[in-house]
Amino acid sequence: MTTTTEGAVMTHTMRAIVITENGGPDVLTPTTIPTPGRQGSEVLIRVLAAGVNPFDAEARTGLAGTCGSPELPAVLGCDFSGVVVESPYQAHPLKPGHEVYGVASVPRSPGSYAEYVSVPALQVSRKPKNLSHVEAAAVPLAALTAWGLVVDVAKAHEGQRILIHAGAGGVGHFAVQFAAYFGAHVITTTSPRNASWLTELGAQQVVDHTTSLFEDEVALVDVCINLVDDDAVAERSIGVVRPGGLLVHVPVNPVDGLAERADAAGVRFTDYAMSPDATCLAIIARLLDSGDVTVYVDDVYDLDDVADAHRLLEQNHTRGKLVLKVADE
């Protein structure tokens, strides 16, 4: 047992959620494991809250596709918000006691479903000042993915028409806001309960996917961002993109021949993978603190109740994000 420079007592073991086999939510097991040690340029962080993402469920089942599933036994969890315990060196800008948020290196190393995580400094930024740790933990993976899709790939700008499938989800609700912030005309698909909320976030047209086919409601768009793991939705999306426009397919499981069929229709195509970026996290933090962008937390679970969070996640009806409370703020 040691006392950290932030004044907290850190033990050599910690609470964590471990999987020893792939399977359903019941394989997520609360247990005690060694506290990770910091190496090289890593920052050791005491986790106060951890986000729950679809990738976590895919990694749990061993079906994470090209993103890779971790070797077992494994600690899942990409998102975290917490407090720095150890820095790479004394003059490092992230100092012990600083409140931070970021992305863990799953599947390369253990994730954030634990009391401590050690993460490369380039994947960590100061937490948004106006957000609680629970709120901040809902941001990193989803917001970085949305930023990459909307800003880096789609290059959202005024006068552009962007269709975002599943706008009410974790990535979707950030993508809608970023696209609107940069002046694009935003169209999104969702269920009726989320329609007015997405309009408030900046969507100018909302299509009810439970009663309508989006291709019957949407005129040709410049960019379609598909966040739905449904081959039929991906196929039908080709037809709503203008010639020379762009279709971005985000789910980790590819659709065979989709790129070739898009090309035959005169539509550019790309898949996408998020890259952790502390600089981008800092920009997103400023947008959150200014109120230009908001995060929605649908529900909060204690760490030991993570299996219940995964069960709800897999129903695909979540608005925004689910978060695990790891420790009191």
N, C-alpha and C positions, 0 to 999 in steps of 0.2 A: 504494500500500500504506500502511495506517494502523494505528496501535496504539490499540485501544479502551480505555475506562476499566476494563474487566475484565481488562486485561493481555494479551488475545489479539491476534494480528496479523490484521487484516481486509484482504483484497485487494479491488480494484475489480471482480474477476470471481469467479465461484463455479461449483462443480459443480452441475448440476441435471438433472432428467429433463424433457425437452420433447417435446410432440407437435406436429407440423406438419400432421397430417391425422388424421381420425377413422378408427378401425379396431380391429383386434385388438391383443393385448399387444405385438406387435412394433413398433408405432408409438411406443412409449415409448423415447426415445433419450437416452442419457447425452451431455451436451454441456457447454460452458462458456458462460455468459451473464453480463451485468453484474449486480453485487450490487445489490439494491434499496436505494433511499434512503428514509429515514423521513420521513413528512409529518404535519403537524398533531398529532393525538392518538395517532398510531401508536407502537408499541414495536417496535424492530428487535431481532430474536432470532437468535442463532446456533443452528441446528437440530442436535440430536444424534440425534433419532429421529423418525420420522414414521409415523403409523398408515395402514393401507390399508383403505379402506371400499368397499362396493358402489357408492356414489355415484361414486367415482373411476372405476370401470369403465364406469358409465353415461355419465359425462362424456367418457371416452376414446372411446367409440363414437358420441358425439353424440346419445345417447338418454336424456338426463337429465330429460326431461319438463318439468314445471312448475318444477323446481329450476334449470333453465337449464344449458346447456353453454357453456364458456368460448370466447371468440374465439381463433382460432389465429394464431400459435403460442401454446401455453399450457403452464404448469407446473401439474400437478395436485397433490392432497394437501390434506386438510382438517386432520387432526390433527398436532400437533407437541408435542415436549418439548425444552427447550433452555435457553439462558442469555441474559438480557437484555444487549444491547450498547449500545443507546441508548434513553433515556427521553424522553417529551415535554417534561419540564422537571426542574430539579434536585430539587425537593421531591416529585416523583411517588413514590407508594408502590412502584412497580415500578422498582427501581434497577439500573444496570449490575452484573452479577455475580449477580443473583438467578436462581435456578432456577425456571422457569415452565413451564406447559403451557397449551394452548388450541386455538382453532379459527381457521384461516386463512379469508380471505374469497372463496374460490373460489365462483362463477366471476367475481366482480367484479374480482379481482386475483390475482396469481400465488400458487400454493400452496406446500405444505411439502415437496415432493419436491426439496429444494434445501438448500444449506448455510446460507442465510439467508432469513428471511421478515419482512416488515413488516406488522404486524397492529394494528387498533384496540385500544386498551388495554382496552375493555369486553369483549373476547373472550379475555383472558389473565388467569390467576391463578397464584399460587404453586403450584409442583408439590407433590404429596403427599410428605412427608418420607421415608416408609418405602418408596417405590417408586423403582426405577431409572428412568432416562429412557426406556428401552425399554418398561417397563411403563406408565409415565405416558402415553406417546404412544398407547397403545391405548385410552385412556379418553375423551377429550373428546367427540367427536361421538356415539359410541354411548351414553355415560352421560347426556349432556345430552338426547339423544332419548328415552332410557328414562325419565329423570326427568320430562320434559314429558308423556309419555304416561301414566305411572303416577300422578304426583303432581298435575300441573296439570290434566290432562284427566279421567282416571278418578277422581281424588281418593281414592286407595286408603285404606281404613280397615278396622278390625276388623269381621269378620262379612261382608265383601263377597267375592263370588266372581268371580275374574278369570281368564279363559282367555287365555294368551299363546301364539300360534303361533310356532314356531321359537325355542324358549327357549334353545337352545345357541349361537345366533349372537352377534355382537358386541352388538347392541342387546338381544337376547333375554336374555342371561345377566345383564345389569344390570337389566332390567325385572323378571325373576323375583325378584331380590334386593331391589329397592326395594319391590315389592308385598308381599313377605313381611315386610320391615322395618316396614312400616306396618300390619301385622296382617291383611292380606287372605288369603283361602284361595286359593292359587295352583294353577292347572292349566296344564300346558304340553304341547305336542306336540314330539316329537323322534324321533331314531333310537335303536335299542337301546343303542349304545355310550355315549350321553350320559345315560341314564335315572338311574343312581345318582348321578352328579355333580349333576344338576339337583335331585335330592332333597336332597342336601347343601346346595345353595344356597338351599333354602327351598320348593321345589315340593311340594305335598301330594298331587298326582295327576299322573302322567306318562303320556301316551298315545303309544304306538308308532305313528307314522304310516305305517310300512312294512307293518304287518300289520292295522291297524284303521282304520275311519272314525271320526274324532273325534266325530261326531254320534251314533254308537252307544254311545260311552263316557262322554259328558259330559252331566250334567244341566244344566238352564238356569242360565246365569250372568248376573251383573249387567253385566259388561263383557267384551268380546272385543277383544283387541288383535291385529290381523292384520299380521304382518311378512313374510308370504310373497307374492311376486309371482306369484300363480297365481289366475286369475279364478274357477276352480272352488272353491278354498278360501274365497275371499271370499264367494261366493254361498252356500255351505253354512254359513258362519258365522252368517248371519242366523238360521237355525233353532235355534241353541243359545243365543241371547240372550233373556232373559225380556222380556215386553212392558214397554215403558218403559225397558229397558236400553240399553246403548250399544255400538255397533260402531265401532271405530277402524281405518281402513284406512291403512296407513303407506306402502306402495310408491309411488314417484313416478308410476308409470303408472296412471291411474284406470281403473276398470271401468265401462263405459258402463251407466248406469241403476241402479247399485248403490244409491245413496242413495234413489232413488225406491222401489225394491223393499223396502229396509229400512223406509222410512216406511209402506208398505202393510202390512207385517207388525207395525207398532206398535213398531219399534225405532228409537231415535235413531241418527244416523250423523254421523261427521265424518272428514275426512282430517286430515293432520298435517304440519307442517313445523317443524323444530328452529330455535330462536332462540339464538345464542351469548349466554352470560350469565356474566360473571366471578363474580358473587355465587354463582350456583348451582354453578359449578366449585369455588369455595372450600368450599361445603358438602359436595360430593362428595369433595373431598380429605380433609376431616375424617373422613368415613365410611370411606374407604380406610385412613387412618392408624390409626383405632381398630380395624380388623379387622371392622367390621360389614358391609362390602362388600369383595369381592375382584375383581380383574381377571384374566382368563385370556388369556395370549399363546400362540397355537397354534404359531407359527413366526416366525423372524426372518431377514430377508434383507438383504444389503448393498444400498445404494442402486442400484448399477449392475445388480442382479439383479431390479429391480422387475417386469420382464415375467414372470418365473417366479412372483412373488407374485400377480400378476393372473391367471395361468393357474390357480393353485390356488384363488383366490377364486371364480372362475367355475364351479368344480366344485360349489359350494354344500355342501361337506362340512366346512367349517372350524368348529372349536370356538373360541368367543371371537374373538380378533382376530389379524391378521397385522401385523407391524411391520417397517419399514425402518430399519436402522442407518445413520445418515448420517455420524456421526463418533464417535470414542471419547469416553467420559465422563471 
